[in-house]
Amino acid sequence: MPLKGIKVLEFVGLAPGPLCGKILTDFGATVTRIDKVLENPMDVLQQGKRTISLDLKNPRGQQLARRLANKCDVLIEGFRPGVMEKLNLGPDELCKENPRLVYARLTGFGQHGRLAPRAGHDINYAAISGVLSMLGRSHEKPTAPINLLTDFAGGSVMCALGICVALLERHKSGKGQIVDASMVEGAAYVASWLFTSRSMPIWGQERGRNLIDGGAYFYDTYETKDGLYMSVGALEPQFFEVLKQRLELPEDLSQFGEKHQERGKRLLTEAFLSKTQAEWSQIFEDVDACVYPVLDYREVHKHDHNKERKSFGIIEDMPAPCPAPRLSRTPGKLPEKPVNQLAFVDELELSPQEMKELLKSGVLQLPEKSKL
């Protein structure tokens, strides 16, 4: 496991922080969660992590958190700027006590700037990033891709990248540093190509009328006879010709031109409605036309390609994506056995009497059993 030996302290917040911690866990890091409660049904990404509950408003709880941070390589927190400082757990204090600590701060607007202290959610961060203005159908309002763009791609994944880069740099300097992961900036960075490609001929029209944003009938999804869908991405001429052949479309149908767009949309809609998804999948099985079924997330692990590559595991009866990318010698893997939740108690450096008092007062709560 590439991150084996790396210790991470995760202060549990909303989903972006837990996914960042999950990525590190899946690639071998030992992640300890500090949560307000031991059983948190809102955090569905805690598999493979250890959990402790601390009252961080209590000075004794803050002291225990500092002890753990002093023994860690990475700290992840997703609170608004200034919250950790009020808890006496800011980077000035903790990085002074542990100079090798990589202190990752995952927020919507970043640690400084006019909007930094303001509340927001994925759709707001996507809006301020400029990316949301590019997403949506023509003559419709901008549409956010659930909370995938800024919470997870621009937030969790970019924060994990920042942590790994900081750990790599630490090998040279011997010092940790602060990772200021702004979801606004992360989303914009993920969309770098969308910003820098605007002079290319694939753009030039209003949102939803360009080649790959919904404006081309040969780059879209279509409903099938059984109420399912097929994806079509026949951009290149050779793929488009195969598409026409397999759908038995008129020879004079072209990719480009306004009249062909309307006609093509109507013809493909009618064609795909004539057969089921399974039938169309079989028709396009042995050719390159860039046509594939839209798999239901509940059934995705049953697809033969995903089965062959073992792309999904099962956690609590639901498909769970396996860690990506896949490394040849030291790949990541989903947690396979229960975590010893009490293995880190010695790191708290508490005498039996201190432990008893803290547990009795509620400042500290420890799990009673191991969990996957």
ZAKE-800833 format. One record per residue (C-alpha): chain; x negated, y negated, z negated. Coordinates in Angstrom, 2 decimals, m for minus. Example, Ala and Ser with C-alpha at 12.3 -4.5 7.8 and 13.67 -1.06 7.14 Angstrom:
+------+---------+---------+---------+
: unit :       u :       v :       w :
+------+---------+---------+---------+
:    A :  m12.30 :    4.50 :   m7.80 :
:    A :  m13.67 :    1.06 :   m7.14 :
+------+---------+---------+---------+
//
This chain:
+------+---------+---------+---------+
: unit :       u :       v :       w :
+------+---------+---------+---------+
:    A :    0.00 :    0.00 :    0.00 :
:    A :   m1.68 :   m3.25 :    1.12 :
:    A :   m0.61 :   m5.30 :   m1.94 :
:    A :   m1.30 :   m2.61 :   m4.54 :
:    A :   m2.80 :   m4.18 :   m7.67 :
:    A :   m1.16 :   m7.57 :   m7.08 :
:    A :    1.04 :   m8.61 :  m10.02 :
:    A :    3.97 :  m10.92 :   m9.35 :
:    A :    6.22 :  m12.78 :  m11.78 :
:    A :    9.60 :  m13.63 :  m10.23 :
:    A :   11.91 :  m16.12 :  m11.93 :
:    A :   15.27 :  m14.93 :  m10.64 :
:    A :   17.44 :  m17.42 :   m8.78 :
:    A :   19.58 :  m17.16 :   m5.66 :
:    A :   18.86 :  m14.71 :   m2.86 :
:    A :   15.83 :  m16.34 :   m1.12 :
:    A :   13.53 :  m15.81 :   m4.12 :
:    A :   14.54 :  m12.17 :   m4.65 :
:    A :   13.98 :  m11.36 :   m0.96 :
:    A :   10.52 :  m12.90 :   m1.15 :
:    A :    9.82 :  m10.73 :   m4.18 :
:    A :   11.27 :   m7.70 :   m2.40 :
:    A :    8.88 :   m8.15 :    0.53 :
:    A :    5.93 :   m8.16 :   m1.86 :
:    A :    7.36 :   m5.15 :   m3.74 :
:    A :    7.90 :   m3.14 :   m0.56 :
:    A :    4.26 :   m3.67 :    0.41 :
:    A :    2.92 :   m2.52 :   m2.94 :
:    A :    2.92 :   m5.44 :   m5.37 :
:    A :    4.12 :   m4.94 :   m8.94 :
:    A :    6.94 :   m7.43 :   m9.43 :
:    A :    8.40 :   m8.34 :  m12.81 :
:    A :   11.69 :  m10.23 :  m12.79 :
:    A :   12.54 :  m12.77 :  m15.49 :
:    A :   16.32 :  m13.10 :  m15.51 :
:    A :   18.89 :  m14.69 :  m17.78 :
:    A :   20.61 :  m11.32 :  m18.19 :
:    A :   19.43 :   m7.72 :  m17.83 :
:    A :   22.32 :   m6.64 :  m15.61 :
:    A :   22.68 :   m9.11 :  m12.75 :
:    A :   25.10 :   m7.84 :  m10.08 :
:    A :   24.43 :  m10.94 :   m7.96 :
:    A :   20.83 :   m9.85 :   m7.32 :
:    A :   21.08 :   m6.96 :   m4.89 :
:    A :   17.37 :   m7.07 :   m4.05 :
:    A :   15.86 :   m5.91 :   m7.33 :
:    A :   15.08 :   m2.31 :   m6.35 :
:    A :   11.55 :   m1.35 :   m7.32 :
:    A :   11.10 :   m4.33 :   m9.65 :
:    A :   10.75 :   m4.44 :  m13.42 :
:    A :   13.12 :   m6.65 :  m15.39 :
:    A :   12.91 :   m8.66 :  m18.57 :
:    A :   15.43 :  m11.17 :  m19.94 :
:    A :   14.07 :  m14.25 :  m21.69 :
:    A :   15.72 :  m17.31 :  m23.20 :
:    A :   13.54 :  m19.87 :  m21.44 :
:    A :   15.08 :  m22.77 :  m23.36 :
:    A :   13.56 :  m21.33 :  m26.51 :
:    A :    9.87 :  m22.16 :  m27.08 :
:    A :    9.20 :  m18.53 :  m27.99 :
:    A :   10.71 :  m17.41 :  m24.68 :
:    A :    8.52 :  m19.92 :  m22.85 :
:    A :    5.47 :  m18.58 :  m24.67 :
:    A :    6.24 :  m15.03 :  m23.54 :
:    A :    6.67 :  m16.21 :  m19.93 :
:    A :    3.26 :  m17.93 :  m20.11 :
:    A :    1.66 :  m14.74 :  m21.40 :
:    A :    3.00 :  m12.81 :  m18.45 :
:    A :    1.96 :  m15.54 :  m15.99 :
:    A :   m1.56 :  m15.46 :  m17.38 :
:    A :   m1.83 :  m11.83 :  m16.29 :
:    A :   m0.27 :  m12.30 :  m12.85 :
:    A :   m1.62 :  m13.12 :   m9.41 :
:    A :    1.58 :  m14.69 :   m8.09 :
:    A :    4.53 :  m16.58 :   m9.55 :
:    A :    7.76 :  m17.17 :   m7.58 :
:    A :   10.36 :  m19.71 :   m8.68 :
:    A :   13.31 :  m21.15 :   m6.79 :
:    A :   14.66 :  m23.83 :   m9.13 :
:    A :   15.09 :  m27.49 :   m8.30 :
:    A :   11.93 :  m29.59 :   m8.60 :
:    A :   11.16 :  m30.44 :  m12.22 :
:    A :   13.06 :  m27.56 :  m13.86 :
:    A :    9.95 :  m25.47 :  m14.51 :
:    A :    8.15 :  m28.53 :  m15.87 :
:    A :   11.00 :  m29.12 :  m18.35 :
:    A :   10.54 :  m25.52 :  m19.50 :
:    A :    6.80 :  m26.14 :  m19.98 :
:    A :    6.15 :  m23.61 :  m17.22 :
:    A :    5.09 :  m25.92 :  m14.41 :
:    A :    1.98 :  m25.38 :  m12.28 :
:    A :   m0.06 :  m27.97 :  m14.19 :
:    A :    0.19 :  m25.85 :  m17.33 :
:    A :    0.14 :  m22.36 :  m15.87 :
:    A :   m2.53 :  m22.90 :  m13.20 :
:    A :   m4.78 :  m24.49 :  m15.81 :
:    A :   m4.45 :  m21.40 :  m18.01 :
:    A :   m4.76 :  m19.04 :  m14.99 :
:    A :   m6.77 :  m20.75 :  m12.21 :
:    A :   m6.33 :  m17.74 :   m9.89 :
:    A :   m2.53 :  m17.99 :   m9.98 :
:    A :   m0.69 :  m18.50 :   m6.67 :
:    A :    2.33 :  m20.56 :   m7.75 :
:    A :    5.10 :  m20.31 :   m5.12 :
:    A :    7.92 :  m22.85 :   m5.25 :
:    A :   10.82 :  m21.98 :   m2.94 :
:    A :   13.37 :  m24.78 :   m2.56 :
:    A :   15.66 :  m26.26 :    0.07 :
:    A :   14.05 :  m29.66 :    0.55 :
:    A :   10.58 :  m29.13 :   m0.91 :
:    A :    8.89 :  m30.54 :   m4.00 :
:    A :    8.93 :  m34.21 :   m3.00 :
:    A :   10.86 :  m36.53 :   m0.71 :
:    A :   14.16 :  m38.36 :   m1.09 :
:    A :   16.29 :  m35.20 :   m0.89 :
:    A :   14.02 :  m33.00 :   m3.04 :
:    A :   16.19 :  m33.16 :   m6.21 :
:    A :   19.50 :  m32.76 :   m4.36 :
:    A :   21.68 :  m29.65 :   m4.27 :
:    A :   22.23 :  m27.81 :   m1.00 :
:    A :   22.77 :  m24.48 :    0.70 :
:    A :   21.56 :  m22.75 :    3.87 :
:    A :   23.92 :  m24.64 :    6.17 :
:    A :   22.72 :  m27.99 :    4.78 :
:    A :   19.04 :  m27.10 :    5.13 :
:    A :   19.65 :  m25.87 :    8.70 :
:    A :   21.35 :  m29.18 :    9.42 :
:    A :   18.45 :  m31.29 :    8.14 :
:    A :   15.92 :  m29.06 :    9.93 :
:    A :   17.41 :  m29.99 :   13.31 :
:    A :   17.90 :  m26.35 :   14.25 :
:    A :   21.63 :  m26.27 :   13.53 :
:    A :   22.19 :  m28.85 :   16.28 :
:    A :   20.97 :  m26.24 :   18.78 :
:    A :   23.31 :  m23.44 :   17.67 :
:    A :   26.89 :  m22.97 :   18.84 :
:    A :   29.12 :  m22.63 :   21.88 :
:    A :   29.79 :  m25.43 :   24.33 :
:    A :   32.63 :  m27.74 :   23.27 :
:    A :   32.58 :  m26.21 :   19.79 :
:    A :   31.03 :  m27.43 :   16.56 :
:    A :   27.52 :  m26.29 :   15.54 :
:    A :   27.67 :  m22.82 :   14.01 :
:    A :   25.26 :  m21.55 :   11.35 :
:    A :   24.06 :  m17.91 :   11.67 :
:    A :   25.44 :  m16.97 :    8.22 :
:    A :   22.56 :  m17.76 :    5.82 :
:    A :   19.91 :  m15.94 :    7.81 :
:    A :   18.07 :  m18.95 :    9.22 :
:    A :   16.97 :  m21.06 :    6.26 :
:    A :   17.58 :  m18.91 :    3.18 :
:    A :   15.76 :  m15.89 :    4.52 :
:    A :   13.75 :  m16.59 :    7.71 :
:    A :   12.70 :  m20.14 :    6.82 :
:    A :   12.74 :  m19.50 :    3.06 :
:    A :   11.93 :  m15.97 :    1.89 :
:    A :    9.78 :  m14.82 :    4.80 :
:    A :    7.81 :  m18.07 :    5.15 :
:    A :    7.26 :  m18.16 :    1.39 :
:    A :    5.95 :  m14.58 :    1.47 :
:    A :    3.63 :  m15.57 :    4.32 :
:    A :    2.38 :  m18.55 :    2.30 :
:    A :    1.73 :  m16.31 :   m0.70 :
:    A :   m0.24 :  m13.78 :    1.36 :
:    A :   m2.28 :  m16.52 :    3.04 :
:    A :   m3.04 :  m18.07 :   m0.37 :
:    A :   m4.10 :  m14.67 :   m1.73 :
:    A :   m6.39 :  m14.21 :    1.27 :
:    A :   m7.95 :  m17.64 :    0.73 :
:    A :   m8.46 :  m16.80 :   m2.95 :
:    A :  m10.99 :  m14.17 :   m1.91 :
:    A :  m13.18 :  m17.03 :   m0.65 :
:    A :  m12.63 :  m19.68 :   m3.31 :
:    A :  m11.65 :  m17.61 :   m6.33 :
:    A :   m8.85 :  m20.10 :   m6.93 :
:    A :   m5.09 :  m19.96 :   m6.64 :
:    A :   m2.92 :  m22.80 :   m5.36 :
:    A :    0.65 :  m24.06 :   m5.14 :
:    A :    2.82 :  m22.86 :   m2.25 :
:    A :    5.46 :  m25.54 :   m1.53 :
:    A :    7.98 :  m23.56 :    0.54 :
:    A :   10.69 :  m25.87 :    1.86 :
:    A :   13.52 :  m24.04 :    3.61 :
:    A :   14.10 :  m27.06 :    5.85 :
:    A :   10.50 :  m27.00 :    7.05 :
:    A :   10.42 :  m23.20 :    7.19 :
:    A :   13.49 :  m23.06 :    9.42 :
:    A :   12.07 :  m25.74 :   11.71 :
:    A :    8.74 :  m23.89 :   11.89 :
:    A :   10.43 :  m20.60 :   12.77 :
:    A :   12.18 :  m22.54 :   15.56 :
:    A :    8.93 :  m24.07 :   16.87 :
:    A :    9.48 :  m22.64 :   20.35 :
:    A :   12.98 :  m24.13 :   20.50 :
:    A :   11.51 :  m27.57 :   19.77 :
:    A :    8.49 :  m27.40 :   22.07 :
:    A :   10.15 :  m25.72 :   25.08 :
:    A :   12.65 :  m28.50 :   25.79 :
:    A :   10.91 :  m29.54 :   29.01 :
:    A :   11.39 :  m26.06 :   30.49 :
:    A :   14.13 :  m25.59 :   33.11 :
:    A :   16.07 :  m23.18 :   30.91 :
:    A :   17.26 :  m26.24 :   28.97 :
:    A :   18.60 :  m29.59 :   30.15 :
:    A :   22.31 :  m29.09 :   29.43 :
:    A :   24.32 :  m29.76 :   26.29 :
:    A :   24.38 :  m27.14 :   23.55 :
:    A :   26.00 :  m23.90 :   24.67 :
:    A :   25.55 :  m24.51 :   28.41 :
:    A :   21.94 :  m23.40 :   28.80 :
:    A :   20.44 :  m20.09 :   29.85 :
:    A :   20.03 :  m18.43 :   26.44 :
:    A :   22.40 :  m20.33 :   24.16 :
:    A :   25.70 :  m19.09 :   25.60 :
:    A :   25.81 :  m20.88 :   28.92 :
:    A :   24.95 :  m17.89 :   31.13 :
:    A :   27.49 :  m15.10 :   31.63 :
:    A :   24.67 :  m12.55 :   32.03 :
:    A :   23.30 :  m13.35 :   28.55 :
:    A :   26.25 :  m12.76 :   26.25 :
:    A :   28.32 :  m10.12 :   24.45 :
:    A :   31.43 :   m8.43 :   25.83 :
:    A :   34.27 :   m6.50 :   24.24 :
:    A :   34.82 :   m2.89 :   25.25 :
:    A :   37.98 :   m0.83 :   25.62 :
:    A :   37.79 :    0.41 :   22.02 :
:    A :   37.36 :   m3.04 :   20.45 :
:    A :   33.59 :   m2.77 :   20.10 :
:    A :   30.95 :   m4.81 :   21.93 :
:    A :   28.02 :   m4.59 :   24.33 :
:    A :   25.13 :   m7.03 :   24.51 :
:    A :   23.96 :   m8.23 :   27.92 :
:    A :   20.59 :   m9.92 :   28.46 :
:    A :   19.97 :   m9.50 :   32.18 :
:    A :   17.87 :  m12.63 :   32.65 :
:    A :   15.38 :  m11.38 :   35.24 :
:    A :   16.62 :  m10.75 :   38.80 :
:    A :   15.68 :   m7.05 :   38.77 :
:    A :   17.71 :   m6.45 :   35.61 :
:    A :   20.62 :   m8.46 :   36.98 :
:    A :   20.73 :   m6.30 :   40.11 :
:    A :   20.94 :   m3.12 :   38.02 :
:    A :   23.68 :   m4.73 :   35.94 :
:    A :   25.69 :   m5.45 :   39.09 :
:    A :   25.22 :   m1.91 :   40.36 :
:    A :   26.28 :   m0.21 :   37.14 :
:    A :   29.29 :   m2.48 :   36.69 :
:    A :   30.16 :   m2.21 :   40.40 :
:    A :   30.26 :   m5.98 :   40.77 :
:    A :   30.51 :   m7.78 :   44.15 :
:    A :   27.23 :   m8.08 :   46.04 :
:    A :   27.67 :  m11.84 :   46.54 :
:    A :   27.81 :  m12.52 :   42.78 :
:    A :   24.83 :  m14.71 :   41.84 :
:    A :   23.21 :  m15.56 :   38.50 :
:    A :   23.25 :  m19.31 :   39.01 :
:    A :   25.72 :  m21.97 :   40.04 :
:    A :   28.77 :  m23.24 :   38.17 :
:    A :   31.26 :  m21.27 :   40.27 :
:    A :   29.33 :  m18.06 :   39.65 :
:    A :   29.33 :  m18.66 :   35.88 :
:    A :   33.11 :  m18.78 :   35.65 :
:    A :   33.55 :  m15.91 :   38.08 :
:    A :   30.84 :  m13.82 :   36.47 :
:    A :   32.29 :  m14.28 :   33.00 :
:    A :   35.69 :  m13.11 :   34.23 :
:    A :   34.31 :  m10.11 :   36.12 :
:    A :   32.12 :   m8.89 :   33.25 :
:    A :   34.94 :   m9.36 :   30.76 :
:    A :   37.27 :   m7.25 :   32.88 :
:    A :   34.63 :   m4.62 :   33.63 :
:    A :   33.56 :   m3.99 :   30.04 :
:    A :   37.17 :   m3.74 :   28.90 :
:    A :   37.65 :   m0.76 :   31.22 :
:    A :   35.51 :    1.67 :   29.19 :
:    A :   34.54 :    2.36 :   25.59 :
:    A :   31.27 :    1.31 :   24.03 :
:    A :   30.06 :    4.92 :   24.04 :
:    A :   30.86 :    5.26 :   27.74 :
:    A :   29.02 :    2.04 :   28.64 :
:    A :   26.06 :    3.04 :   26.47 :
:    A :   25.79 :    6.27 :   28.45 :
:    A :   26.06 :    4.44 :   31.78 :
:    A :   23.17 :    2.13 :   30.87 :
:    A :   21.20 :    4.78 :   28.96 :
:    A :   18.60 :    5.62 :   31.61 :
:    A :   18.08 :    2.22 :   33.29 :
:    A :   16.55 :   m1.13 :   32.43 :
:    A :   19.37 :   m3.63 :   32.71 :
:    A :   18.96 :   m5.09 :   29.20 :
:    A :   22.39 :   m3.83 :   28.15 :
:    A :   22.80 :   m2.23 :   24.73 :
:    A :   25.61 :   m1.57 :   22.25 :
:    A :   26.25 :   m3.96 :   19.35 :
:    A :   25.80 :   m1.53 :   16.48 :
:    A :   27.91 :   m1.84 :   13.36 :
:    A :   25.68 :   m2.53 :   10.35 :
:    A :   27.34 :    0.35 :    8.49 :
:    A :   26.43 :    2.83 :   11.23 :
:    A :   23.11 :    1.43 :   12.45 :
:    A :   21.02 :    4.13 :   10.75 :
:    A :   22.77 :    6.82 :   12.85 :
:    A :   21.56 :    5.49 :   16.20 :
:    A :   19.08 :    7.95 :   17.71 :
:    A :   16.31 :    5.38 :   18.22 :
:    A :   16.58 :    4.12 :   14.65 :
:    A :   16.70 :    7.70 :   13.38 :
:    A :   13.60 :    8.65 :   15.35 :
:    A :   11.63 :    5.71 :   13.97 :
:    A :   13.15 :    6.06 :   10.49 :
:    A :   13.98 :    2.36 :   10.59 :
:    A :   16.55 :    2.57 :    7.80 :
:    A :   16.79 :    4.21 :    4.42 :
:    A :   19.85 :    4.50 :    2.21 :
:    A :   20.28 :    2.57 :   m1.04 :
:    A :   23.53 :    2.90 :   m2.95 :
:    A :   25.25 :    4.51 :    0.06 :
:    A :   24.43 :    1.63 :    2.40 :
:    A :   21.79 :    1.43 :    5.16 :
:    A :   18.69 :   m0.36 :    3.88 :
:    A :   16.18 :   m1.72 :    6.43 :
:    A :   12.71 :   m0.30 :    5.94 :
:    A :    9.79 :   m2.72 :    5.47 :
:    A :    8.56 :   m4.42 :    8.64 :
:    A :    6.18 :   m4.83 :   10.32 :
:    A :    4.87 :   m1.27 :   10.16 :
:    A :    1.17 :   m1.01 :    9.31 :
:    A :   m0.73 :    1.99 :   10.70 :
:    A :   m2.79 :    2.90 :    7.60 :
:    A :   m0.98 :    1.23 :    4.70 :
:    A :    2.69 :    0.77 :    5.62 :
:    A :    5.23 :   m0.66 :    3.23 :
:    A :    7.99 :    1.58 :    1.95 :
:    A :   11.30 :    1.36 :    0.14 :
:    A :   11.30 :    2.29 :   m3.57 :
:    A :   11.78 :    6.05 :   m3.87 :
:    A :   11.69 :    6.66 :   m7.61 :
:    A :   12.88 :    4.86 :  m10.73 :
:    A :   10.68 :    2.08 :  m12.07 :
:    A :    9.31 :    2.41 :  m15.59 :
:    A :   10.96 :   m0.71 :  m16.91 :
:    A :    9.00 :   m0.75 :  m20.17 :
:    A :    5.52 :   m0.22 :  m18.74 :
:    A :    4.66 :   m3.92 :  m19.07 :
:    A :    5.59 :   m4.33 :  m22.74 :
:    A :    1.92 :   m4.24 :  m23.74 :
:    A :    1.36 :   m7.30 :  m21.55 :
:    A :    3.54 :   m9.29 :  m23.95 :
:    A :    0.91 :   m8.80 :  m26.69 :
:    A :    3.51 :   m8.55 :  m29.45 :
:    A :    3.20 :   m6.84 :  m32.80 :
:    A :    6.05 :   m4.46 :  m33.74 :
:    A :    7.40 :   m7.06 :  m36.17 :
:    A :    7.32 :   m9.84 :  m33.56 :
:    A :    9.04 :   m7.59 :  m31.05 :
:    A :   11.77 :   m6.76 :  m33.56 :
:    A :   12.39 :  m10.42 :  m34.41 :
:    A :   12.52 :  m11.53 :  m30.77 :
:    A :   14.91 :   m8.74 :  m29.81 :
:    A :   17.14 :   m9.48 :  m32.80 :
:    A :   17.27 :  m13.21 :  m32.04 :
:    A :   18.13 :  m12.62 :  m28.37 :
:    A :   15.09 :  m14.53 :  m27.11 :
:    A :   13.90 :  m11.28 :  m25.53 :
:    A :   15.96 :   m8.48 :  m24.00 :
:    A :   14.46 :   m5.29 :  m22.64 :
:    A :   16.14 :   m2.62 :  m20.50 :
:    A :   16.91 :    0.67 :  m22.17 :
:    A :   16.45 :    2.88 :  m19.14 :
:    A :   14.58 :    3.07 :  m15.88 :
:    A :   16.26 :    2.03 :  m12.65 :
:    A :   15.45 :    2.45 :   m8.97 :
+------+---------+---------+---------+
//
